[in-house]
Amino acid sequence: MIPLVPRAATTSDAFNAVAEPRRRQILNYLADTERSVGDIVSRLGLEQPSVSKHLRVLRDVGLVRAKRHGRHVMYRTNPDAIRPLHEWTKTFERFWVHQLTRIKERAEGKGREPGYDR
């Protein structure tokens, strides 16, 4: 029997926070410019309470920053907090590059197995 290991809280670190697909959607949408909760709700088609909850998690782990602008709170990504995510995924880039190289070689006929014709 495999012992159950409690899952870390979504607010414990950036990796857990971005495990949720809607949070990744929000981060993608905020990548270009700062936006209000209303903008996020209308663009992504999510409910306002859900967006606010996800933004709270993203803010708690530092992935987004909030700034009051009149009556609105504007959110934007925090590139410094996203850097560790990027650096970690970059360690796996060699696998993707290797696969792309193999595909290119096969497409160009360099990877043909001996004895097989086109």
C-alpha positions as CSV (number, residue, x, y, z in Angstrom):
1,M,0.0,0.0,0.0
2,I,1.3,3.4,-1.0
3,P,1.2,5.9,1.9
4,L,-0.8,9.0,1.2
5,V,1.4,12.1,1.2
6,P,-0.5,15.3,1.8
7,R,-0.4,17.7,-1.2
8,A,1.2,21.1,-0.5
9,A,-1.2,23.9,-0.3
10,T,-1.7,25.9,-3.5
11,T,-0.4,29.0,-1.7
12,S,2.8,27.4,-0.7
13,D,4.8,28.0,-3.8
14,A,4.6,29.0,-7.5
15,F,4.7,25.5,-8.8
16,N,1.6,24.4,-6.9
17,A,-0.2,27.7,-7.8
18,V,0.3,27.1,-11.6
19,A,-0.8,23.5,-11.4
20,E,-4.4,24.8,-11.7
21,P,-5.3,25.4,-15.4
22,R,-7.4,28.5,-14.8
23,R,-4.5,30.2,-13.0
24,R,-2.3,29.5,-16.0
25,Q,-5.0,31.1,-18.2
26,I,-5.0,34.1,-16.0
27,L,-1.2,34.4,-16.0
28,N,-1.2,34.1,-19.8
29,Y,-3.7,36.8,-20.1
30,L,-1.8,39.1,-17.8
31,A,1.5,38.5,-19.6
32,D,1.0,41.4,-22.0
33,T,-0.3,44.1,-19.8
34,E,-2.0,44.9,-16.5
35,R,-5.7,44.2,-16.3
36,S,-8.6,44.5,-13.9
37,V,-10.6,41.6,-12.5
38,G,-13.5,42.7,-14.7
39,D,-11.3,42.5,-17.8
40,I,-10.2,39.0,-16.8
41,V,-13.7,37.9,-16.1
42,S,-15.0,39.1,-19.5
43,R,-12.1,37.8,-21.5
44,L,-11.8,34.4,-20.0
45,G,-15.5,33.8,-19.3
46,L,-14.9,32.9,-15.7
47,E,-17.0,33.9,-12.7
48,Q,-15.9,37.0,-10.8
49,P,-15.5,35.2,-7.4
50,S,-13.5,32.5,-9.1
51,V,-11.1,35.0,-10.7
52,S,-10.7,36.8,-7.4
53,K,-9.9,33.6,-5.7
54,H,-7.3,32.6,-8.3
55,L,-5.8,36.1,-8.3
56,R,-5.5,35.8,-4.5
57,V,-3.5,32.6,-4.8
58,L,-1.3,34.0,-7.5
59,R,-0.7,37.1,-5.4
60,D,0.1,35.2,-2.3
61,V,2.8,33.3,-4.0
62,G,4.1,36.4,-5.7
63,L,3.3,35.5,-9.3
64,V,1.1,38.6,-9.8
65,R,1.2,42.1,-8.4
66,A,-1.7,44.3,-7.6
67,K,-2.0,48.1,-7.8
68,R,-5.0,50.2,-7.0
69,H,-6.0,52.5,-9.8
70,G,-8.9,54.6,-8.7
71,R,-11.8,52.2,-7.9
72,H,-10.1,49.3,-9.7
73,V,-7.3,47.0,-8.7
74,M,-5.0,46.3,-11.6
75,Y,-3.1,43.0,-11.8
76,R,0.1,42.2,-13.7
77,T,2.5,39.3,-13.8
78,N,5.7,39.5,-11.7
79,P,8.5,38.3,-14.0
80,D,11.0,37.9,-11.1
81,A,8.7,35.3,-9.5
82,I,8.0,33.5,-12.8
83,R,11.8,33.2,-13.5
84,P,12.2,30.0,-11.2
85,L,9.4,28.3,-13.2
86,H,11.1,29.2,-16.4
87,E,14.5,28.0,-15.2
88,W,13.1,24.7,-14.0
89,T,11.3,24.0,-17.3
90,K,14.3,25.0,-19.2
91,T,16.2,22.0,-17.8
92,F,14.0,19.9,-20.0
93,E,14.5,21.9,-23.1
94,R,17.2,19.4,-24.3
95,F,14.5,16.7,-24.6
96,W,12.4,18.9,-26.9
97,V,15.3,20.0,-29.0
98,H,16.4,16.4,-29.3
99,Q,13.0,15.4,-30.5
100,L,12.8,18.3,-33.0
101,T,16.2,17.3,-34.3
102,R,15.1,13.7,-34.9
103,I,11.9,14.9,-36.6
104,K,13.9,17.2,-38.9
105,E,16.4,14.4,-39.7
106,R,13.7,12.0,-40.6
107,A,11.9,14.6,-42.7
108,E,15.1,15.3,-44.6
109,G,15.7,11.6,-45.1
110,K,18.8,11.4,-42.8
111,G,17.2,9.2,-40.3
112,R,16.1,6.5,-42.7
113,E,16.7,3.0,-41.5
114,P,18.9,0.9,-43.8
115,G,17.0,-1.3,-46.2
116,Y,13.9,0.8,-46.4
117,D,12.8,2.8,-49.4
118,R,10.7,5.9,-49.4
